[in-house]
């Protein structure tokens, strides 16, 4: 039957801009030996959780879309 949906959340605690964090995520997706085969078989959403690091509360997540 396989995967039907996969969600990945990143919480990056680093002294870099949000744009740099998003670039790190895109680079990880691009070079991951697992990401490409998995994403071809099931929808995958990847998020950078910016708010929980600042306020430690549940907040809406921003999506970084994988390049097709």
MDAnalysis code that builds the backbone (N, CA, C; Angstrom):
import MDAnalysis as mda
import numpy as np

u = mda.Universe.empty(204, n_residues=68, atom_resindex=np.repeat(np.arange(68), 3), trajectory=True)
u.add_TopologyAttr("name", ["N", "CA", "C"] * 68)
u.add_TopologyAttr("resid", np.arange(1, 69))
u.add_TopologyAttr("resname", ["UNK", "UNK", "UNK", "UNK", "UNK", "UNK", "UNK", "UNK", "UNK", "UNK", "UNK", "UNK", "UNK", "UNK", "UNK", "UNK", "UNK", "UNK", "UNK", "UNK", "UNK", "UNK", "UNK", "UNK", "UNK", "UNK", "UNK", "UNK", "UNK", "UNK", "UNK", "UNK", "UNK", "UNK", "UNK", "UNK", "UNK", "UNK", "UNK", "UNK", "UNK", "UNK", "UNK", "UNK", "UNK", "UNK", "UNK", "UNK", "UNK", "UNK", "UNK", "UNK", "UNK", "UNK", "UNK", "UNK", "UNK", "UNK", "UNK", "UNK", "UNK", "UNK", "UNK", "UNK", "UNK", "UNK", "UNK", "UNK"])
u.atoms.positions = np.array([
    [0.828, -1.189, 0.000],
    [0.000, 0.000, 0.000],
    [0.874, 1.256, 0.000],
    [1.916, 1.339, 0.779],
    [2.837, 2.475, 0.739],
    [2.381, 3.668, 1.559],
    [3.180, 4.715, 1.476],
    [2.868, 5.958, 2.187],
    [1.748, 6.696, 1.477],
    [0.896, 7.359, 2.258],
    [-0.150, 8.192, 1.677],
    [0.161, 9.666, 1.841],
    [0.910, 10.025, 2.879],
    [1.281, 11.420, 3.110],
    [2.431, 11.443, 4.113],
    [3.364, 12.352, 3.894],
    [4.508, 12.499, 4.791],
    [4.664, 13.977, 5.097],
    [4.825, 14.311, 6.385],
    [5.051, 15.705, 6.797],
    [6.395, 15.786, 7.505],
    [7.176, 16.788, 7.142],
    [8.484, 17.008, 7.754],
    [8.509, 18.425, 8.300],
    [8.861, 18.566, 9.581],
    [8.960, 19.885, 10.212],
    [10.387, 20.099, 10.680],
    [10.929, 21.242, 10.353],
    [12.264, 21.616, 10.798],
    [12.154, 22.714, 11.837],
    [12.860, 22.558, 12.936],
    [13.041, 23.612, 13.930],
    [14.542, 23.870, 13.977],
    [14.951, 24.979, 13.401],
    [16.372, 25.282, 13.298],
    [16.691, 26.416, 14.259],
    [17.477, 26.100, 15.268],
    [17.891, 27.097, 16.250],
    [19.314, 27.512, 15.901],
    [19.434, 28.552, 15.081],
    [20.742, 29.018, 14.623],
    [20.685, 30.521, 14.423],
    [21.821, 31.135, 14.491],
    [21.905, 32.582, 14.328],
    [22.061, 32.926, 12.849],
    [21.033, 32.575, 12.060],
    [20.993, 32.876, 10.632],
    [19.598, 33.358, 10.282],
    [19.460, 33.989, 9.129],
    [18.161, 34.528, 8.707],
    [17.203, 33.399, 8.326],
    [15.909, 33.715, 8.283],
    [14.912, 32.732, 7.850],
    [15.191, 32.283, 6.415],
    [15.649, 33.205, 5.581],
    [15.976, 32.860, 4.200],
    [17.107, 31.821, 4.154],
    [18.108, 31.981, 5.016],
    [19.204, 31.007, 5.069],
    [18.717, 29.656, 5.583],
    [17.803, 29.667, 6.530],
    [17.229, 28.410, 7.024],
    [16.463, 27.706, 5.912],
    [15.675, 28.458, 5.157],
    [14.914, 27.869, 4.056],
    [15.844, 27.315, 2.985],
    [16.956, 28.001, 2.734],
    [17.937, 27.514, 1.771],
    [18.574, 26.211, 2.270],
    [18.829, 26.104, 3.565],
    [19.365, 24.862, 4.133],
    [18.400, 23.702, 3.881],
    [17.113, 23.965, 4.055],
    [16.107, 22.923, 3.838],
    [16.073, 22.514, 2.371],
    [16.086, 23.489, 1.466],
    [16.078, 23.174, 0.026],
    [17.320, 22.356, -0.354],
    [18.472, 22.719, 0.189],
    [19.706, 21.994, -0.105],
    [19.628, 20.566, 0.427],
    [19.102, 20.410, 1.634],
    [18.950, 19.067, 2.209],
    [18.034, 18.209, 1.339],
    [16.954, 18.787, 0.850],
    [16.043, 18.042, -0.023],
    [16.734, 17.657, -1.329],
    [17.491, 18.576, -1.882],
    [18.138, 18.348, -3.176],
    [19.149, 17.207, -3.112],
    [19.912, 17.131, -2.019],
    [20.991, 16.151, -1.920],
    [20.666, 14.934, -1.068],
    [19.449, 14.847, -0.573],
    [19.068, 13.706, 0.259],
    [18.930, 12.439, -0.591],
    [19.598, 11.339, -0.189],
    [19.451, 10.095, -0.931],
    [18.089, 9.433, -0.717],
    [17.318, 9.941, 0.233],
    [16.006, 9.365, 0.538],
    [14.880, 10.239, -0.004],
    [15.040, 11.549, 0.021],
    [13.948, 12.474, -0.292],
    [13.355, 12.249, -1.685],
    [14.180, 12.195, -2.732],
    [13.654, 12.080, -4.093],
    [12.869, 10.794, -4.333],
    [13.389, 9.614, -3.970],
    [12.582, 8.407, -4.188],
    [11.260, 8.427, -3.404],
    [11.287, 8.961, -2.200],
    [10.066, 8.995, -1.388],
    [9.056, 9.983, -1.968],
    [9.526, 11.155, -2.403],
    [8.593, 12.177, -2.904],
    [7.964, 11.793, -4.227],
    [8.561, 10.868, -4.944],
    [7.964, 10.423, -6.206],
    [6.787, 9.481, -5.961],
    [6.700, 8.930, -4.735],
    [5.647, 7.955, -4.460],
    [4.533, 8.483, -3.549],
    [4.769, 9.602, -2.856],
    [3.752, 10.125, -1.931],
    [3.910, 11.635, -1.804],
    [2.790, 12.353, -1.582],
    [2.902, 13.792, -1.335],
    [3.686, 14.044, -0.051],
    [4.624, 14.975, -0.106],
    [5.439, 15.310, 1.060],
    [5.379, 16.816, 1.258],
    [5.068, 17.248, 2.479],
    [5.113, 18.674, 2.795],
    [6.240, 18.907, 3.794],
    [7.009, 19.971, 3.553],
    [8.160, 20.297, 4.383],
    [7.955, 21.694, 4.928],
    [8.149, 21.870, 6.255],
    [7.865, 23.145, 6.902],
    [9.033, 23.590, 7.773],
    [9.226, 24.896, 7.828],
    [10.160, 25.490, 8.769],
    [9.325, 26.117, 9.870],
    [9.474, 25.623, 11.085],
    [8.715, 26.115, 12.233],
    [9.471, 27.279, 12.855],
    [9.096, 28.494, 12.494],
    [9.784, 29.695, 12.968],
    [9.264, 30.159, 14.318],
    [7.992, 30.008, 14.546],
    [7.357, 30.584, 15.724],
    [7.675, 29.850, 17.021],
    [7.793, 28.545, 16.993],
    [7.986, 27.813, 18.251],
    [9.317, 28.160, 18.905],
    [10.309, 28.525, 18.108],
    [11.597, 28.896, 18.690],
    [11.529, 30.253, 19.374],
    [10.690, 31.133, 18.861],
    [10.587, 32.477, 19.427],
    [9.678, 32.507, 20.647],
    [8.525, 31.836, 20.544],
    [7.502, 31.975, 21.578],
    [7.156, 30.678, 22.284],
    [7.699, 29.558, 21.811],
    [7.384, 28.245, 22.392],
    [5.877, 27.975, 22.415],
    [5.191, 28.457, 21.371],
    [3.750, 28.212, 21.256],
    [3.462, 27.602, 19.901],
    [2.313, 26.998, 19.764],
    [1.909, 26.403, 18.506],
    [1.475, 27.508, 17.572],
    [2.087, 27.591, 16.406],
    [1.805, 28.649, 15.451],
    [1.703, 28.049, 14.051],
    [1.086, 28.768, 13.115],
    [1.022, 28.267, 11.736],
    [2.430, 28.052, 11.187],
    [2.567, 27.020, 10.383],
    [3.853, 26.678, 9.792],
    [3.937, 27.270, 8.395],
    [5.156, 27.622, 7.973],
    [5.378, 28.066, 6.612],
    [5.891, 26.890, 5.806],
    [5.465, 26.810, 4.562],
    [5.845, 25.707, 3.709],
    [6.961, 26.127, 2.772],
    [7.962, 25.275, 2.650],
    [9.002, 25.427, 1.645],
    [8.756, 24.330, 0.636],
    [8.426, 24.689, -0.584],
    [8.086, 23.691, -1.583],
    [9.354, 23.140, -2.234],
    [9.346, 21.841, -2.440],
    [10.477, 21.185, -3.085],
    [10.454, 21.526, -4.573],
    [11.613, 21.752, -5.149],
    [11.715, 22.012, -6.584],
    [11.369, 20.744, -7.337],
    [10.583, 20.897, -8.394],
    [10.180, 19.710, -9.163],
    [11.177, 19.412, -10.245],
])
